[in-house]
Amino acid sequence: MASSPIWASRPKTRGLVLDLIRAARTISRVELATATGLTGATISEVVRELMGDGLVVEVGRGAPTGGKPRTMVQLNPLARYSVGVQLERNTCVIVVVDLAGRQVARTSFQGAALSPPEQALSLVASQVEALLATAAVDRDKVLGIGLVSYGPQDRRAGVLLTPQPTEDWLDYPVARRLAESVGLPVVLDNDAAAAAIGEYWMGAVDPRSTYGCIYMATGIGGGVVVAGEVYRGSSSNSVEIGHISIDVHGEECPCGNVGCLENYAGPSALVRQAVATPGLAQRLALDPAGADFLTEFARIAAAANTGDAEARGLVEQSARYLGAAAVTMTSLFDVDTIVLAGPSFAVAGSIYQSVIQQEVDRRMFARRAHRVRVVPSVNGSDAAAIGGAVLVLQSELTLGNPRPEDARPVPAS
């Protein structure tokens, strides 16, 4: 495990300086002092410590400003790595990212969550090991694994609080078991929250902004980031927009609510609607008994993109429902941007982006105060997995959060 004195001295200051260097790409010590309000001597000492840890390197001189040219510094992307694992109902995606958040390796496979937890996590562990070996990443530089999945969750205990997709997963200690198998720290988090913070780390949003993320894979989730930190709520189960009620007389959802958005606008809902549309299921070769909703939804989206009127009508209806959810998000959190992330948006993003933007422009409470941009994720279909890896980087390197005892690596027996 990578070790450094990150927590030994001025952790918050070190984190602040490191995050500014990350966001700026290249920056001088003078600019760091101006941005932080710290003295030049303090900045020089912190940068010297970061360079000693290998996290930061000097990269030459800046443009002349009338005096002595300033020495520029930047992150050393190869200094640390982290792993992101997105565990979906149908698919598992694993990525390895460097300190800058750039993806250096990726793999995916199907069916993990439909297996018993021990079997599924054993497969995940073996795939993580194989991916690190293929990418020739030094394990001593790997900070840990961000395991992201759907909710509800007990993030501190590292367990899922849902019997989805099977009862075996309810209260199963997924984070601890994966940590034992791989010998690396594992943190559990919500896939939508992870996708949201990934945008910040990659520099796709203003670091001072408040922005939202709508995440759509098999289900629908949401996340809000305020000045670079995920809004957590009281139990880290916040912004579950897939389970806001859009019909108080609607059917009961397994979550306990009625008329949930996910049951009207999510991929599984669209597949059911397409199967019930005369001729459409046959035309798109949909499987009425299939459980792989992402694949079936992708067929509907592809048909919508190529001009199939019935398929496009279903996607646009879904987008209008999601537009209503986006308006709710803007009313509750006063965001300035909404990012659309996840594999389902990756295949039909242009339709969703256009319709959701129209709904927000027309219906947002604060529309006379400011406009809200609806944009696609820079991380595409892998946004949650990349975000999971980023959450590890952020926690370890910039927020000054020491690892909880139950997230420390377990020695291999």
N, C-alpha and C positions, 0 to 999 in steps of 0.2 A: 504494500500500500504506500502510495506517495506520502511523504512526511515533510513538513516544513513548519517553521515557527509562526504560521499564519495566526494562530490563536494566542501566541505567547505575548505579543506586544501590540497595543493599539489596533485590535482587530477591526473595529468599525472604521477607523481612519484608513487602514490598509484596504479594506473593502471598498470604501468610497473612491480612493485613488485608483485602484485597479479597475473599477467599473467605469470611471471617466476615461481611462486609457483605452478600455475596450470599445466604448461608444465612439471615441474620437478617431479611432484607427491609428493615427499618429498625433502626438502632442508633445509640447515642450514642458519642462519643469515650471517655467514662468507661467505658462497658460494654466497648468494644474494649480498653482498657487492662487491665481486670480479666480479660478472656478470654485475653489474650495474655501477661500478665505484663510488658508493656513499660511504660516511663514515659509519663506523659501528654504530655510534650514530644515524645517519639518518635512517638507516635500522631498528635499534631497535625501534625507535619511530614509523615508518610506520607500522611495524609488530604489535606493541602494539595497534595501532589504528584499524588495520584489525581484530585483535583478539577481541577488544572491540565491533566491529560490528558483531562478530560471524562468520565472513567470513573465518577465519583461526584459526587452533587449533595446539597446540603442541602435538607431537606424540612420545615422548621419545628421547633417545640419539642415536647419530650416532655411527658408528664404530670408535674405538680409532685411533687417528692419532699422538700419541706421547705426546699429551697434554691433557687438560681437554676435555672429550667427549662433542661434540656439540649437543645442543638441536635442534631437527628437527621440522619443521612446514609443514603443508599441508592444502589444502582447506578443509573447512567443507562443504561437498556436500549438506547437508540438510539445509544450511543457507538461500539459495534463490532458487527459481524455475522460470521457464518461460514456455510459451506455444508456440508451433509452429503449424500453420495451413497452410496446402498446399491445395490451391483451384485450382483444375484441371478442365478441361472441362467435364470429366466423373466422377471424384472421388474427394472426400475431405478426407484428412488424418489429424488428430489432435493428437499431442503428448504433453506430459508434461515431461520436463527434469529437473534434479537437476543442481546445480552449476557446477558440473563436466561434464555436458552434457549427463549424463546417462538417458536413457528413463525410466520413472517410470510409465507411463500410455499411452495408445494408443487407438484410435477408428478410424473407417473409415465408410463412407457411400457414396452412389452414387447419381448423379443427381442434386447436389446443384447448379452448375453453369448454368444448363439448366432452372432453375427457375428464376423468377424475382428477382433482387438483394435484395430487402427488405425481401422477403420470404426466400431466401437462407441464408442471413446473420443472420436472426432470428433463423434459424435452427442451423447454426454454433454456435451462442451464447449459445443456449440451450445445445448443445453437449459439449461445453467447460465447462459450469457450471457443467454438470453431470460428466464429466471426473475428474474435480478437486475434486468433492465430493467423487467419487468412490476411488480416490487415497488418500483421507484424507489429502490433502495438505492445509496448512494454507494460506488463501488468502493474509494475510499480508506479506507473504514471496514471493508472486508472483510478479515479476518485470514487466511483460507485455506479450504481444502477438506479435509474428512475423508472419504476414500474407504474404505468398509467393504465387506468381502466375506468369503467363506468361506475356510477354511484348507486346508492349511498355507500359511504366508506367510513371506517374509523381510521383516519390517517395516522394518528399517533400509534395505535396498536398494530397497524399494517394489515387490517382485515377488511374484506368486503362485507357489507351489511345487506346483501341481497341474495336471494336464492337463484339468481340468473347466472348462466343459463340452466343450471341444475341445483338442487338442494345442497349438494356436496360443497358448493363454494361459499355458502352462508357461514360467516364467522371463521372461515379457514384462514390461518395465519400466513397469507401469501408472501408478505415481505420477508418474514423470518425464515420461512422454508427456502425461498430462493436465495437468500443470503447464505444459508448453510450449504446449499448446493454449489454455489459459485465461489464462496469465500471472499465476497465483496459486500460493502454496505449496500442495502437496498432501501429506498424510500418509496412509499406508495402515494399516488396522487391521482386526482381526477384528470381524465383525458382532455377535457375542454379547458381546464385551468392550465394544463401543460401547454396545449396548443397556443393559448393566449400569451404566455410568458415567452414562448419561443420567438414571437414576433419582435418583442422588445430586445432580446439578446442579439438578434440578427440585424438590428438597426432599422427595421421596417416602419417603426413608429417613433414619434417624438418622445424622448425619454421622460419628459415632464407631463405627458398627456394622461388623460383618463380615457381608456378605450375598452371596448367590449369585443368578445369573440363568440360567434355562434359556431358550434362544432357539430358536424353531422357525419356519422358513420352509419352503423345500423340504427342507432338512436340519435337523439338530439340533446346537446348539452350547451352550457354557456360558461363564460368566464369574464371577469372584469379585472383590469390591471390599473392601479393608481400609482403613478410616478415610479414605475418599475417593480411594484410588488403586487402579487395577486390578492384581491379582496377575498378574505377567507370566511367571514361570518363567525358564528360561535363554534362550529364543528367542522369547518372546511367542506361543507356541503351546500355552498351558496350558488346562486345564479343558475339553478336547474330549470332553465326555461322550457325544456322538453316536457316538464310536468306542471306548467302553469295551465290553468283551466281556460279553454276558449269556448266551452259550452257547459254551462252549469247543469244542463239537463242531459249531458252526454253519458256514455257508458263508463262504468267504473274501471279504473286502470289498476293494474297489479300494485302500483305504488300506494294506492289508497285514495287518491284524488279521483275526480270525475272529469270527463271531457278534456283530457290532457292533449296538448299540442302534438306530441309525438305520435299519438294515435290517429291524427288527421293529416299530418304533413311529413312524417318520417318515411324512410325508404320502405319499411314493411307495409305501411299504410298504402303507399302508392302501388306496391306490387299487388296487394289485395284488390285495390280499385281497378287496376289494369286487368286482372284476372276476371273481374266481374263485368268488364266492358266487352260486349259481344264482338268477337273477331280479333280483338287486340292481342289477347294472350296467344292465340294461334299465329298471328302475324309476326309476333316478336319471339315466338318459341319459348314462352314463359312456362315454368313448371309449377302448376297449381299446388303441388305437394312439397315443393322445395323449401329448404330452410336457409339457403344462402341468399339473403335478401340483398346484399351488396351487389352480387353478380346480376341478379334479376333487375334490380334498380338501374344498373349501368346500361342494360339493354333498353329500358324505357327512356333513359336520358339520351342515349345515342339516337334513338328514333326521333325524340323531340328536337334534337340538334339538327337533324337532317330533314325536318319539315313534316313529320307525321303529325297531323292535326290533333288526333285523340291523345297521343302521348304528350304532345306539347301542352295540351289543355290540362292534363293531370299535373305536370311539373309546374305550370304557372299557378294552378290552384294551391299547390304545396307552397310555392314561393309567397303567395299572398298571406297565407297563414303565418309563415315565418316573418313576413313583413310586419304583421301585427305584433309578433313577439319582439321584433327589433324595436318597434315603437315603445313597447313596454320597457325594454332595457334602457332606452334613452330617457324615458320619463323617470325611472328609478335612480339611474346613476349619472345622468347628464354627460354621457360619453361624447367624444368628438369624432370617433372612428368606430366602425364595426367591421371586424375581420371575419370573413367566411372561410372556415378551415375544415379539413377532413376529406376522406375519400369520396363521399357522396357529392360534395361541392366540386371536387376536382373533375367530375365527369359532366356536370351540368351547371357549372359556375356562372357562365355568362347570363343564362336565363334568370337564375336566382339573384345575381347581383343587380340586374336591371330592375326587376320587379320589387325587390326589397328596398332599393334606393328610392323608387317612386313612392312606395308606401311611407317611408321615413320622411321624405321631403314634404309629403302632403299632410301627414298626421302628427308629426312630432310636436310636443307641447312647446319646446323652446326654439322652434324653427326661426323665429324672428331675432333670436339672440345669436345663434350660430348654426352653421350647417354641419351635418354629420355625413362623413364619407363612408360608403360601403365598399370594401375592397377585398380582393382575394388574398389568401395567405401566401406569403413568400415561400412557405415550406410545403405547399401542396398537400398531397394525400398523406404524407408522412408527418404532418404537423404535430400530432400528439406524441409520437415516438421521439422526434427531435426535441420537442418541448420537455419531455421527461428527462432526457439527458441534460438539457439546459438547466432544469430545476436543481440537479445535482451540482452543476458548476456554480450556479448562483448561490446556493446554500453554503457550499464549501468555501467559495473564494470571495464573495462580495458582501454577503449579509452578516457575516460574523456569527453564524449559528453552528456551534459545535455539534457533532453527531450525538444523537441520543444513544444510550447504552445498548438498546435493543436493535440498533441499526449498524452496530460495529460488525466487521467481518468475523465469521466463525471459522477457526482453523479447520482445515481438512483433516479428517480422521484417518 
